[in-house]
Amino acid sequence: MTQIRLDQYSQAEYSRGKPGWYCLIWWFVQGTLFRFSLHNMYGWRRFLLNLFGAKLAPGVRVRASAKFTYPWKVTIGEHSWIGDDVEFYSLDEIIIGSQCVISQNTYLCTGSHKLSDPTFGLITKPIVIKDGAWVASDVFVYPGITIHELGVAGARSTVVKDIPRNEVHIGFPAAFFKHRFPEEEPKPAVHIVK
């Protein structure tokens, strides 16, 4: 019978992208200057995140209770909103497009472990959320997921596969529910007979 050997767990092949002391400074800043900033101090929080290597475009609104493991692995496009208690578990890249909403209590998880590995080896994969997408309240997004343009992950869903453009997916695991906006009907071809 296979035995789990957590005492042999190693992250030797993983890079946080910055030295340990830099990570500690970020976690201190996040737990103080960032966390206790006033509600409408979006510019201040953008400044702090960008100072630590994040790439936040103008107009991004991040609530003070959002958490970023490694901000230097996060990119957020113009006028996107990040709600209360959103968790960016950014062991790998998290790329969020413009005009996106990531609602409260969402968990964006880029790291997991090898299920059949007795030493619990680390796996990381990026998450991409494209322009105009909405990840609603209390959603869990698995590593390696892409939510395409205008896609929606419904409240309390668990997203284990990509969400196509303009589709709403809900449930555990999230599955197609409906289109977000009516699809434009293709125009019939016009044939001119001479």
Residue, then its C-alpha position, 0 to 999 in steps of 0.5 A: m500500500t502506498q504511503i504519503r510522504l509529506d516529509q519528502y515534499s520539495q519546492a526545489e523546482y518552483s520559483r516564487g519570482k522574488p527572494g524570500w525577504y521580498c515576499l515577507i516585505w510584501w506580506f507585511v505591506q499587504g497586512t498593514l498599509f494595504r489592508f487598512s486603507l480606506h474604502n475609496m483609496y483605489g489609487w493607493r492600493r493600485f500604487l502599492l500593487n504596482l510598486f511590488g511588480a503587479k501590472l494594474a492598468p488605470g481605473v482598476r478598483v481593488r478592495a482593501s480585503a483582497k489578498f495577493t500571494y505574489p503580486w508580481k505574477v498578476t496583471i489586471g486590465e483597465h477598469s476591472w473591479i476586484g471585490d472584498d476577500v478575493e484571493f489571488y493565489s498567484l503561484d503562477e500568472i493570473i491575467i485579468g482583462s479590461q472591464c472584468v468583475i471578480s466578485q467577493n470571496t472568489y478564489l483564483c487558485t493557480g497551484s495544486h498538487k500531484l494527486s498520485d505523488p506520495t510526496f505531494g509534488l507541486i503543480t502550477k498553471p496560469i489563470v486567464i480571465k478575458d475582457g468583460a468577463w464576470v466571476a461572481s461571488d464565492v467562485f473557485v477557479y481551478p489552475g489552468i482555466t481560461i474564462h473567455e470574453l464576456g464569460v460568466a462564472g455564476a455565484r458559488s460555482t466551481v470552475v474546472k474547465d474553460i468558459p467559452r466567450n459569452e457563456v454563463h456557467i453555473g454549478f459544481p462543477a460549473a456547466f453551461f447555463k445560457h448565453r450572457f448576451p443574445e448572439e447576433e444572428p448571421k445575415p443571410a448572403v445576398h446573391i445578385v442574379k444578372 
